[in-house]
Amino acid sequence: MSGFVLADNNWLMINVNGVNKQIENNISAHLGTLPDNDVQRRAFLFTVDDNTHDALESMGYYHAILDIDVNEKDNGPWELKLDITLGEPVIIQWVDIHFQGEMLEDNTFSLWLNSLKIKPGDTLNHGVYDSIKSQLVTLAMARGYFDGQYTKSEISINRDLNSAQINLEFDSGKRYLFGDVDFEGSTLNDDIVQALIPFGADAPYATQLLTEFNRNLLDTGYFSNIKVLPQLDKIETGVVPIKVELSPRPSHLIEVGLGADIGNSTEKSIDPRVRVTWRTPQINRYGHYQETSLEWSPERPKILTTYTIPLTHPLDDQLKIKLGLLRDTYGVTQDYDPDNRQFNNTGQLESEKYIIGLTRQRRSKSNWLHGYSLESTREFYNQLDTDYDPRFYLLGYNLTKTVRGDNTLDPKSGYRQTYSIEYADPSVGSTIRLTRLQARFKWIETLFDKHRFVARVDLGANIANDNDIANIPPSLRYFAGGDQSIRGYSYQELGPYIDYTNSEGGLSRQVVGGRFLAVGSVEYQYYLTPTWRVATFVDAGNAFDTQKFEPVVSVGGGLHWISPIGPIRMDLGFGLKETETVARSFRFHLTMGTDL
């Protein structure tokens, strides 16, 4: 073994030889705080032999030979040298763990036993032994066995044979039950907060259920401060009462978000975005709440209000009423210049959409979110110099499942899958018959703490009669491009185009979107620090019509800051392909928000 400088101060310098770093750290812990004066130094040296042997024996080395040498100096720190010959370690011969009491019927303890790493043949380590004992007591307390105790806990060591036998016997006693739940500080109806309790009356106690209860209260958004307190000092007849202290959130919340796209792919080099969100967390004692978002960017103002009414459960069964006025731009419009023999950008396809919708969302026990919707829309737009204003009544069904590896704003792992179908029919007032299908997938995984991978796939299809395509409004068609699509291009500027003769007799070209969408992305992120990471990505795909798929690819990288309010991403994408309507481009995207 190489030598280590164990410690060094103005009074004593310690050198250790013959052990590895793990044993050296254990010796340091047993020796304790370094001396600050001469009296402390002599007391420290007096206990070196015993403390070092204790450290070695705690890691299974009962036959170690210790050579201590102290070099006393008139000036500067004294030198303490420890030369150690470890000898043969004590090997565990068997590990015998017995349970008694009601824990025998609790499968959690069997799973805990199967997870233990200690086994016969391992070198004895008292720290591992103490950790196992502590784990079992902690698990018993978390499962409601408050009277649990060890009836036997011993290590039998045979120094001659260098062997050890571990014997543990734990009697859990009875398991305590959940008692009444008392709420303080809530202004909601009792049935609303009671529905958030994830356990029934007289259910077996488990801290995991209290954690789930706390998360349910937090996810409602009604409360600014939440305390779920088991009152262990008030246990009676095996029942644990629960006290819940709540503080309502402010009546109104305002959030402001900023973003921007910068690049050369359209006539605008800078496309700023401002988003203001106004929330009323609790409108009445029945738990109604509303969220109104106002988003502004040049030529694309939007306002959308969603009013939510809890039904049978405040989180798992909700009725949402949606009202909105949305203006948006799509693709690019170009006129042909015969003198220069090229198409020049003159604008974009613009639409104005009015929407009113009704959605019921229900969450299943397997965490699937089912959405049943009816949406009425009226959209006004001018395509190929012709005005359109189709009306749609869309009956929809949406199925979503999100799994997070953690509950942070920047999850280390997880996935989301979303499937939806919408249908409109002329027999109930829609302009045309339309079936709209969509599927979206996103996957996140982090390896070795620093290497994070993000992948996504977006698919879509519109099924309609060929003669009705022009009456599918732009908001229901498919376009590609933007920070959530292909990042080397501007927002919704990619897709199929049509050449036509404009009102002045000239040749024009307009990107009108496609009936289908296929876009995918793979991104690698590396954490420089816990709050900063760099990224590189490849995005590919396009919107297209039948048998006309022309994939577009962009590559790029970015710098991400994991802020207290969520990741802020600065990404720069480069388009690798020049299309008929867009030259090879670059776009800088500044965005904020969680990936799941």
C-alpha positions as CSV (number, residue, x, y, z in Angstrom):
1,M,0.0,0.0,0.0
2,S,1.2,3.6,-0.6
3,G,1.5,6.1,2.2
4,F,-1.1,8.7,3.0
5,V,-0.8,12.1,4.8
6,L,-3.7,11.6,7.1
7,A,-3.7,15.0,8.6
8,D,-1.5,18.1,8.9
9,N,-1.9,21.1,11.2
10,N,0.4,23.4,13.2
11,W,0.7,20.9,16.0
12,L,0.8,17.5,14.4
13,M,1.3,15.9,11.0
14,I,0.2,12.3,10.6
15,N,1.4,9.8,8.0
16,V,-0.2,6.4,7.4
17,N,1.4,3.5,5.5
18,G,0.1,0.1,4.6
19,V,-3.7,0.7,4.1
20,N,-6.0,1.8,1.3
21,K,-7.9,5.1,1.2
22,Q,-11.1,3.7,2.7
23,I,-9.3,2.3,5.8
24,E,-7.3,5.5,6.1
25,N,-10.5,7.6,6.2
26,N,-11.9,5.3,8.9
27,I,-8.7,5.8,11.0
28,S,-9.1,9.5,10.6
29,A,-12.7,9.4,11.9
30,H,-11.7,7.3,14.9
31,L,-8.7,9.5,15.8
32,G,-11.0,12.6,15.9
33,T,-10.2,16.3,15.9
34,L,-6.6,17.3,15.6
35,P,-4.9,19.1,18.6
36,D,-4.8,22.9,18.9
37,N,-2.2,23.1,21.6
38,D,0.5,21.1,23.4
39,V,-1.8,19.6,26.1
40,Q,-4.3,18.4,23.4
41,R,-1.5,17.0,21.4
42,R,-0.2,14.8,24.2
43,A,-3.7,13.6,25.0
44,F,-4.2,12.8,21.3
45,L,-1.0,10.8,21.1
46,F,-2.0,8.8,24.3
47,T,-5.1,7.4,22.5
48,V,-3.6,6.8,19.1
49,D,-3.0,3.1,19.6
50,D,-6.4,2.3,21.0
51,N,-8.3,4.4,18.4
52,T,-6.3,3.0,15.5
53,H,-7.0,-0.6,16.5
54,D,-10.7,0.2,17.0
55,A,-10.7,1.6,13.5
56,L,-9.1,-1.4,12.0
57,E,-11.2,-3.9,13.9
58,S,-14.4,-2.1,12.8
59,M,-13.4,-3.0,9.3
60,G,-12.6,-6.6,10.1
61,Y,-8.9,-6.5,10.7
62,Y,-8.4,-8.0,14.2
63,H,-4.8,-9.1,13.7
64,A,-3.3,-5.9,12.4
65,I,0.2,-5.0,13.6
66,L,0.6,-1.3,14.3
67,D,4.0,0.5,14.5
68,I,3.8,4.0,16.0
69,D,6.7,6.5,15.7
70,V,6.5,10.1,17.0
71,N,9.1,12.6,15.8
72,E,9.1,15.5,18.4
73,K,10.4,18.8,17.0
74,D,11.3,22.0,18.7
75,N,9.9,24.0,15.8
76,G,6.9,23.1,13.6
77,P,4.5,20.3,14.0
78,W,5.4,16.9,15.4
79,E,5.3,14.0,13.0
80,L,3.2,10.9,13.8
81,K,4.0,7.9,11.6
82,L,1.7,4.9,11.6
83,D,3.0,1.8,9.8
84,I,0.3,-0.8,9.5
85,T,0.4,-4.5,8.6
86,L,-3.2,-5.5,8.2
87,G,-3.0,-9.2,8.4
88,E,-5.9,-11.5,7.4
89,P,-9.4,-10.0,7.7
90,V,-12.3,-11.6,9.6
91,I,-14.7,-13.2,7.1
92,I,-18.4,-13.4,7.6
93,Q,-19.5,-17.0,8.0
94,W,-23.2,-16.5,8.0
95,V,-25.9,-13.8,8.4
96,D,-29.0,-14.9,10.3
97,I,-31.9,-12.4,10.4
98,H,-35.2,-13.4,12.0
99,F,-38.5,-11.5,12.1
100,Q,-41.3,-11.8,14.7
101,G,-44.6,-10.0,15.0
102,E,-47.1,-8.7,12.4
103,M,-44.2,-7.7,10.1
104,L,-44.2,-11.4,9.0
105,E,-47.3,-10.6,7.0
106,D,-45.7,-7.4,5.4
107,N,-44.1,-8.2,2.1
108,T,-42.0,-5.0,2.3
109,F,-39.6,-6.6,4.7
110,S,-39.1,-9.6,2.4
111,L,-38.2,-7.1,-0.4
112,W,-35.8,-5.4,2.0
113,L,-34.1,-8.7,2.9
114,N,-33.6,-9.4,-0.8
115,S,-32.0,-6.1,-1.4
116,L,-29.3,-6.6,1.2
117,K,-25.7,-6.7,-0.2
118,I,-24.1,-8.3,2.8
119,K,-23.4,-12.1,2.4
120,P,-21.2,-14.9,3.7
121,G,-17.7,-14.6,2.4
122,D,-17.6,-10.8,2.8
123,T,-15.0,-9.1,5.0
124,L,-16.6,-8.1,8.3
125,N,-17.4,-4.4,8.4
126,H,-19.0,-3.1,11.6
127,G,-20.2,0.0,9.7
128,V,-22.2,-2.1,7.3
129,Y,-23.6,-4.1,10.3
130,D,-24.7,-0.9,12.1
131,S,-26.2,0.4,8.8
132,I,-28.4,-2.7,8.4
133,K,-29.6,-2.5,12.0
134,S,-30.5,1.2,11.4
135,Q,-32.2,0.5,8.1
136,L,-34.5,-2.1,9.7
137,V,-35.5,0.1,12.5
138,T,-36.2,3.0,10.1
139,L,-38.3,0.8,7.8
140,A,-40.3,-0.6,10.7
141,M,-41.1,3.0,11.9
142,A,-42.0,4.0,8.4
143,R,-44.4,1.0,8.2
144,G,-46.1,1.8,11.5
145,Y,-44.4,-0.7,13.8
146,F,-43.7,1.8,16.5
147,D,-43.1,-0.8,19.2
148,G,-40.5,-2.7,17.2
149,Q,-37.2,-3.7,18.9
150,Y,-34.3,-6.1,18.6
151,T,-34.5,-9.1,20.9
152,K,-31.0,-10.1,19.7
153,S,-28.3,-8.2,17.8
154,E,-24.8,-9.6,18.0
155,I,-21.6,-10.4,16.1
156,S,-19.8,-13.6,17.2
157,I,-16.2,-13.4,16.3
158,N,-13.7,-16.3,16.3
159,R,-10.3,-14.7,16.2
160,D,-8.5,-18.0,15.7
161,L,-10.5,-18.9,12.6
162,N,-10.9,-15.2,11.5
163,S,-14.7,-15.8,11.1
164,A,-17.8,-13.9,12.2
165,Q,-21.4,-14.8,12.6
166,I,-24.1,-12.1,12.5
167,N,-27.3,-12.8,14.4
168,L,-30.3,-10.4,14.3
169,E,-33.8,-11.0,15.7
170,F,-36.4,-8.2,15.4
171,D,-39.8,-8.2,17.0
172,S,-42.1,-5.7,15.3
173,G,-45.0,-6.0,17.6
174,K,-48.3,-4.8,16.1
175,R,-48.8,-2.4,13.2
176,Y,-50.5,0.8,14.0
177,L,-53.3,2.2,11.9
178,F,-54.2,5.6,10.5
179,G,-56.7,7.5,12.6
180,D,-58.8,10.6,11.9
181,V,-57.4,13.4,9.6
182,D,-57.9,16.9,11.0
183,F,-57.6,19.8,8.6
184,E,-56.7,23.3,9.7
185,G,-56.6,26.4,7.5
186,S,-58.6,25.2,4.5
187,T,-61.5,27.1,3.1
188,L,-62.6,24.3,0.8
189,N,-65.5,22.0,1.3
190,D,-64.6,19.0,3.4
191,D,-65.4,16.5,0.6
192,I,-62.8,18.1,-1.6
193,V,-59.9,17.8,0.8
194,Q,-61.1,14.4,2.1
195,A,-60.9,13.1,-1.5
196,L,-57.2,13.8,-1.5
197,I,-56.5,11.4,1.3
198,P,-54.9,8.3,-0.3
199,F,-55.8,5.9,2.5
200,G,-59.0,4.8,4.1
201,A,-60.1,4.8,7.7
202,D,-58.1,2.3,9.9
203,A,-55.7,1.6,7.0
204,P,-52.2,0.3,8.0
205,Y,-49.8,3.2,8.7
206,A,-47.1,4.0,6.1
207,T,-45.1,7.2,5.7
208,Q,-45.2,6.6,1.9
209,L,-48.9,7.3,2.0
210,L,-48.3,10.5,4.0
211,T,-45.8,11.6,1.3
212,E,-48.4,10.8,-1.4
213,F,-51.0,12.8,0.6
214,N,-48.7,15.8,0.8
215,R,-48.0,15.6,-2.9
216,N,-51.8,15.5,-3.7
217,L,-52.3,18.6,-1.6
218,L,-49.4,20.3,-3.4
219,D,-50.6,19.3,-6.9
220,T,-54.0,21.0,-6.4
221,G,-52.4,24.4,-6.4
222,Y,-54.8,25.6,-3.7
223,F,-52.2,25.9,-0.9
224,S,-49.0,27.9,-0.3
225,N,-47.9,26.0,2.8
226,I,-48.6,22.4,3.6
227,K,-47.8,20.3,6.7
228,V,-49.0,16.7,7.1
229,L,-48.1,15.7,10.7
230,P,-48.6,12.3,12.3
231,Q,-49.4,12.9,15.9
232,L,-47.4,10.1,17.5
233,D,-47.8,11.6,20.9
234,K,-51.5,11.2,20.7
235,I,-51.7,7.5,19.8
236,E,-54.6,5.7,21.4
237,T,-55.6,2.0,21.0
238,G,-53.1,1.5,18.1
239,V,-54.4,4.5,16.0
240,V,-52.3,7.4,14.8
241,P,-54.3,10.7,14.3
242,I,-53.1,12.9,11.4
243,K,-53.1,16.7,11.6
244,V,-52.9,18.8,8.4
245,E,-52.0,22.5,8.5
246,L,-52.8,24.4,5.4
247,S,-52.3,28.0,4.2
248,P,-54.3,29.1,1.1
249,R,-52.4,30.6,-1.8
250,P,-52.8,34.3,-2.7
251,S,-56.1,35.1,-4.5
252,H,-54.3,36.0,-7.7
253,L,-51.0,35.0,-9.2
254,I,-49.2,36.6,-12.1
255,E,-46.4,35.0,-14.1
256,V,-44.4,36.5,-16.9
257,G,-42.3,34.5,-19.4
258,L,-40.0,35.7,-22.1
259,G,-38.6,34.0,-25.2
260,A,-37.2,34.8,-28.6
261,D,-36.2,33.3,-31.9
262,I,-33.3,34.9,-33.8
263,G,-32.2,33.8,-37.3
264,N,-32.2,34.3,-41.1
265,S,-34.9,31.9,-42.2
266,T,-37.7,34.4,-42.7
267,E,-38.0,38.1,-43.3
268,K,-37.9,38.7,-39.6
269,S,-34.5,38.2,-38.0
270,I,-35.8,38.6,-34.5
271,D,-39.1,37.1,-33.3
272,P,-39.7,38.0,-29.6
273,R,-42.4,36.4,-27.4
274,V,-43.9,37.6,-24.2
275,R,-46.3,35.4,-22.1
276,V,-48.4,36.6,-19.1
277,T,-50.3,34.1,-17.1
278,W,-53.0,35.1,-14.6
279,R,-54.2,32.4,-12.2
280,T,-56.9,32.4,-9.6
281,P,-56.0,29.3,-7.5
282,Q,-59.3,29.1,-5.7
283,I,-62.4,31.0,-6.8
284,N,-64.9,29.4,-4.3
285,R,-65.3,26.8,-1.7
286,Y,-66.0,24.2,-4.3
287,G,-62.4,24.4,-5.6
288,H,-63.1,26.1,-8.9
289,Y,-60.1,27.9,-10.4
290,Q,-59.1,29.7,-13.6
291,E,-56.0,30.3,-15.7
292,T,-55.8,33.0,-18.4
293,S,-52.8,33.3,-20.6
294,L,-52.0,36.2,-22.9
295,E,-49.2,35.6,-25.3
296,W,-47.8,38.3,-27.6
297,S,-45.4,38.0,-30.5
298,P,-45.5,40.0,-33.8
299,E,-48.7,39.1,-35.7
300,R,-49.4,36.2,-33.3
301,P,-51.3,37.5,-30.3
302,K,-53.2,34.9,-28.3
303,I,-55.6,34.9,-25.3
304,L,-56.9,31.7,-23.8
305,T,-59.0,31.2,-20.6
306,T,-59.5,27.9,-19.0
307,Y,-62.0,27.5,-16.1
308,T,-61.7,24.3,-14.1
309,I,-64.4,22.6,-12.0
310,P,-63.4,19.6,-9.9
311,L,-66.0,16.8,-10.1
312,T,-65.6,13.6,-8.2
313,H,-62.0,14.2,-7.4
314,P,-60.0,17.6,-7.4
315,L,-57.1,16.0,-9.2
316,D,-58.4,12.9,-11.0
317,D,-61.7,14.2,-12.4
318,Q,-62.1,17.7,-13.7
319,L,-64.3,19.6,-16.1
320,K,-62.6,22.3,-18.1
321,I,-64.3,25.1,-20.0
322,K,-62.0,26.8,-22.5
323,L,-62.5,30.2,-24.4
324,G,-59.9,31.6,-26.7
325,L,-59.0,34.1,-29.5
326,L,-55.9,33.0,-31.3
327,R,-54.1,34.7,-34.1
328,D,-51.2,32.8,-35.7
329,T,-49.0,32.8,-38.8
330,Y,-47.9,29.8,-40.8
331,G,-45.4,28.9,-43.5
332,V,-44.3,31.7,-45.9
333,T,-45.9,33.5,-48.9
334,Q,-43.7,34.4,-51.9
335,D,-44.0,36.3,-55.2
336,Y,-41.9,35.5,-58.2
337,D,-39.5,38.1,-59.5
338,P,-39.0,37.5,-63.2
339,D,-36.1,39.9,-63.5
340,N,-34.1,38.1,-60.9
341,R,-35.7,34.7,-61.5
342,Q,-36.4,34.0,-57.8
343,F,-39.2,34.0,-55.3
344,N,-39.2,36.7,-52.7
345,N,-40.9,36.5,-49.3
346,T,-43.9,38.7,-49.0
347,G,-45.6,37.5,-45.8
348,Q,-47.1,34.4,-44.2
349,L,-50.4,32.6,-44.1
350,E,-52.4,34.3,-41.3
351,S,-55.4,33.0,-39.4
352,E,-57.7,34.2,-36.7
353,K,-59.4,31.5,-34.6
354,Y,-62.2,31.7,-32.1
355,I,-62.6,28.7,-29.8
356,I,-64.9,27.4,-27.1
357,G,-64.4,24.0,-25.7
358,L,-65.5,21.6,-23.0
359,T,-63.3,18.8,-21.7
360,R,-63.6,16.2,-19.0
361,Q,-60.3,14.8,-17.8
362,R,-60.2,11.6,-15.7
363,R,-57.1,9.9,-14.3
364,S,-57.1,6.1,-13.9
365,K,-55.4,4.2,-11.1
366,S,-52.7,3.3,-13.6
367,N,-52.0,7.0,-14.0
368,W,-53.4,7.3,-17.5
369,L,-55.1,10.6,-18.1
370,H,-58.3,10.3,-20.3
371,G,-59.7,13.4,-21.9
372,Y,-63.2,13.6,-23.5
373,S,-63.8,16.9,-25.4
374,L,-66.2,18.8,-27.5
375,E,-64.7,21.9,-29.2
376,S,-66.3,24.5,-31.4
377,T,-64.0,26.6,-33.6
378,R,-64.4,29.2,-36.3
379,E,-61.3,30.2,-38.2
380,F,-60.7,33.0,-40.7
381,Y,-57.8,32.9,-43.2
382,N,-56.9,33.8,-46.8
383,Q,-55.3,31.1,-48.8
384,L,-54.2,31.5,-52.5
385,D,-56.0,34.8,-52.5
386,T,-59.3,33.2,-51.4
387,D,-61.1,33.9,-48.1
388,Y,-62.2,30.9,-45.9
389,D,-64.0,30.8,-42.6
390,P,-64.8,27.1,-41.9
391,R,-66.7,26.1,-38.8
392,F,-65.9,22.9,-36.9
393,Y,-67.4,21.0,-34.0
394,L,-64.7,18.5,-33.0
395,L,-65.5,15.5,-30.8
396,G,-62.2,14.3,-29.3
397,Y,-60.6,11.7,-27.1
398,N,-57.1,12.1,-25.6
399,L,-55.0,9.6,-23.7
400,T,-51.8,10.6,-21.9
401,K,-49.4,9.0,-19.5
402,T,-46.4,10.8,-17.9
403,V,-43.9,9.1,-15.7
404,R,-41.2,11.1,-13.9
405,G,-38.1,9.7,-12.2
406,D,-38.3,12.6,-9.8
407,N,-40.5,15.5,-9.0
408,T,-38.0,18.3,-9.8
409,L,-38.4,20.8,-12.6
410,D,-35.5,19.1,-14.4
411,P,-36.3,15.4,-14.1
412,K,-33.4,13.0,-14.6
413,S,-35.6,10.4,-16.2
414,G,-39.1,9.8,-17.4
415,Y,-41.3,9.6,-20.4
416,R,-44.6,10.9,-21.8
417,Q,-46.8,9.3,-24.4
418,T,-49.9,11.1,-25.8
419,Y,-52.5,9.8,-28.3
420,S,-55.5,11.7,-29.6
421,I,-58.3,11.5,-32.1
422,E,-60.7,14.2,-33.1
423,Y,-63.7,13.9,-35.4
424,A,-65.9,16.5,-37.2
425,D,-69.0,15.8,-39.3
426,P,-71.2,18.0,-41.5
427,S,-74.3,16.3,-40.1
428,V,-73.7,18.2,-36.8
429,G,-72.7,21.6,-38.4
430,S,-69.0,21.2,-39.4
431,T,-68.0,22.5,-42.8
432,I,-66.4,19.2,-43.8
433,R,-65.9,15.7,-42.5
434,L,-62.5,15.4,-40.8
435,T,-60.7,12.8,-38.7
436,R,-57.5,14.0,-37.0
437,L,-55.0,11.6,-35.4
438,Q,-51.9,12.5,-33.4
439,A,-49.3,10.6,-31.3
440,R,-46.4,12.2,-29.4
441,F,-43.6,10.5,-27.4
442,K,-40.9,11.9,-25.2
443,W,-38.2,10.0,-23.3
444,I,-35.5,11.2,-20.9
445,E,-32.7,9.2,-19.3
446,T,-29.6,10.3,-17.3
447,L,-26.6,8.0,-17.1
448,F,-23.7,8.3,-14.5
449,D,-25.2,11.5,-13.1
450,K,-23.9,13.8,-15.9
451,H,-25.0,12.3,-19.2
452,R,-28.6,13.1,-20.1
453,F,-30.4,12.0,-23.2
454,V,-33.7,13.4,-24.5
455,A,-35.6,12.0,-27.5
456,R,-39.0,12.9,-29.0
457,V,-41.2,11.8,-31.8
458,D,-44.3,13.7,-33.1
459,L,-46.7,12.0,-35.6
460,G,-49.9,13.3,-37.1
461,A,-52.5,12.7,-39.8
462,N,-55.6,14.3,-41.2
463,I,-58.1,12.1,-43.0
464,A,-60.4,14.0,-45.3
465,N,-61.7,14.1,-48.8
466,D,-59.2,15.5,-51.3
467,N,-61.8,18.2,-52.4
468,D,-62.1,19.4,-48.8
469,I,-58.4,20.0,-48.0
470,A,-58.5,23.8,-48.5
471,N,-61.3,23.9,-45.8
472,I,-59.1,22.4,-43.2
473,P,-58.0,25.5,-41.3
474,P,-54.2,26.2,-40.8
475,S,-54.5,25.5,-37.0
476,L,-55.6,21.9,-37.8
477,R,-53.0,21.3,-40.5
478,Y,-49.4,20.2,-39.9
479,F,-46.4,22.4,-40.2
480,A,-42.8,21.9,-39.0
481,G,-40.1,24.2,-37.6
482,G,-39.5,26.0,-34.2
483,D,-38.1,25.3,-30.8
484,Q,-40.4,22.3,-30.2
485,S,-39.9,20.9,-33.8
486,I,-36.9,21.4,-36.1
487,R,-34.8,24.0,-34.5
488,G,-32.8,25.1,-37.5
489,Y,-36.0,26.7,-38.9
490,S,-38.5,29.3,-37.8
491,Y,-41.8,28.5,-36.1
492,Q,-44.2,26.6,-38.5
493,E,-42.5,27.7,-41.7
494,L,-41.9,24.2,-43.2
495,G,-44.5,22.2,-45.1
496,P,-46.0,21.5,-48.5
497,Y,-46.5,24.6,-50.8
498,I,-48.7,25.5,-53.8
499,D,-47.8,27.7,-56.8
500,Y,-50.7,29.8,-58.0
501,T,-51.6,32.9,-60.1
502,N,-52.2,35.8,-57.7
503,S,-54.8,38.6,-58.1
504,E,-52.4,40.7,-60.1
505,G,-51.7,38.0,-62.6
506,G,-48.2,37.1,-61.3
507,L,-46.9,33.8,-60.0
508,S,-47.0,33.3,-56.2
509,R,-46.1,30.4,-53.9
510,Q,-47.6,29.7,-50.5
511,V,-46.7,27.1,-47.8
512,V,-50.1,25.8,-46.8
513,G,-49.1,22.9,-44.5
514,G,-49.6,19.2,-44.9
515,R,-52.0,16.4,-44.1
516,F,-49.3,14.4,-42.3
517,L,-46.5,15.1,-39.8
518,A,-43.4,13.1,-38.9
519,V,-40.8,14.9,-36.7
520,G,-38.1,13.4,-34.4
521,S,-35.2,14.6,-32.3
522,V,-32.3,13.1,-30.4
523,E,-30.4,15.3,-27.9
524,Y,-27.4,14.7,-25.7
525,Q,-26.8,16.9,-22.7
526,Y,-23.7,17.0,-20.4
527,Y,-23.8,18.6,-16.9
528,L,-20.9,20.9,-16.4
529,T,-22.2,21.6,-12.9
530,P,-25.5,20.7,-11.2
531,T,-27.0,23.9,-12.6
532,W,-25.3,24.3,-16.0
533,R,-25.2,21.9,-18.9
534,V,-24.3,21.9,-22.6
535,A,-26.3,20.1,-25.3
536,T,-26.0,18.9,-28.9
537,F,-29.0,17.8,-31.0
538,V,-30.2,16.5,-34.3
539,D,-33.8,17.3,-35.4
540,A,-35.4,15.8,-38.5
541,G,-38.7,15.4,-40.3
542,N,-41.3,17.5,-42.0
543,A,-45.0,18.1,-42.7
544,F,-46.1,16.5,-45.9
545,D,-48.8,15.2,-48.2
546,T,-49.4,11.8,-49.6
547,Q,-46.2,10.3,-51.2
548,K,-44.4,13.7,-50.9
549,F,-42.3,13.3,-47.8
550,E,-39.1,15.4,-48.0
551,P,-37.3,15.2,-44.6
552,V,-35.5,18.3,-43.4
553,V,-32.6,18.0,-40.9
554,S,-31.1,20.5,-38.5
555,V,-28.2,20.2,-36.1
556,G,-27.0,22.4,-33.3
557,G,-26.2,22.8,-29.7
558,G,-27.0,24.9,-26.7
559,L,-26.3,26.0,-23.1
560,H,-28.9,25.3,-20.4
561,W,-29.2,26.9,-17.0
562,I,-31.2,24.9,-14.4
563,S,-32.7,27.9,-12.6
564,P,-34.9,27.8,-9.5
565,I,-38.0,28.3,-11.7
566,G,-37.1,25.7,-14.3
567,P,-34.5,25.1,-17.1
568,I,-33.7,28.1,-19.3
569,R,-32.4,26.9,-22.7
570,M,-30.4,28.8,-25.2
571,D,-30.2,26.7,-28.4
572,L,-28.7,27.4,-31.8
573,G,-29.9,25.2,-34.7
574,F,-28.6,25.1,-38.3
575,G,-30.7,23.8,-41.1
576,L,-28.8,21.4,-43.4
577,K,-31.2,21.5,-46.4
578,E,-32.4,24.3,-48.7
579,T,-36.0,23.8,-49.6
580,E,-38.0,25.4,-52.4
581,T,-39.3,28.0,-49.9
582,V,-36.6,28.3,-47.3
583,A,-32.9,28.8,-47.8
584,R,-30.4,27.1,-45.5
585,S,-30.9,28.8,-42.2
586,F,-30.0,29.2,-38.6
587,R,-32.2,30.0,-35.6
588,F,-31.4,30.9,-32.1
589,H,-34.1,29.8,-29.6
590,L,-34.4,31.1,-26.0
591,T,-37.0,29.0,-24.1
592,M,-37.9,28.2,-20.5
593,G,-39.9,25.3,-19.1
594,T,-39.6,21.7,-18.0
595,D,-39.1,18.8,-20.4
596,L,-42.0,16.7,-19.0
